[in-house]
Amino acid sequence: MEEGSLDVFYSTLVSIFRVKKNVLGKVDLQKTMYLAKRLGANVPFDFRWNILGPYSNELAHYSNHLVIEGLLKYSGTYQLGSHIARRNSSRLQPRTEQRLQSFFKRTDEICTDKNYDRVLFIECVASLDFINENVGKEFRGKKENIFALLEALKPEKKEKFRRMREDAWKLLIEGNLI
């Protein structure tokens, strides 16, 4: 990643923390940044499928770099370091910021109402979206096919995801991702 891209990442990260106050660990950070990119935020990383769903090696690398530099604090959850929190970064485009606020607010409401584990739910949401975006056109948007692929790719979470996948799918529709 070029130096300018790192500045873009800092700016986007600060904006994400403004929108989503809590980032509950490494899985949550990966899925949040993936979904933020899908919702229009300038996230300069590519994501590929991994055991926990969409994953970016570059994001993991730069997040660790930020922790080492003290710009990001990690103790099981992430917080912005004081230097990056004070950074006068440009905000997201108003429409993108509104989309992110709405999406992550709705995520929190669903998790609270249904008593879902927040990290597991965002993993389910991001995984469904990634699968849907990367299947052939004949399967795209076909909920039952995407659910079957999710179960095949994550058999160990089949039962946990089965409970929340309908709500995750509806959230993707509400967010205009499907």
C-alpha angles and dihedrals in degrees: 000000000000122000092253089053090056089056089050089051092051091050093047092046092053089049092049090053089051090054100037109035097194128048104188101205141301098314091049091049092051094047094042092052091045092051092043089056091049089050092054106270117140100252109164096205134097118225128211133180117281134166089276095043127257110019137173121203089196092054091050091048096049093042089055089047090053091051091051090049091049093241091115125033121213127188101145089306129049128246129172115256114240093254095054093039090058092045111122095228125167114258124238118272106282093245092049093046090050091049091051094046092049094045097048093041089054090047090055092047092052092047091049095045095046097033091237123166102253097219093046091048095051088047089054093047094047092044093051091048094048093049091047092050094049104045125092118279091253090065101035112117093009100127100198092050091049091047090051091051091049090053091048093049096042107029092156090062096039096113096041092049093044088067094053107026096094090054090045091051092049090050090053089051092048089050091052091240093122 
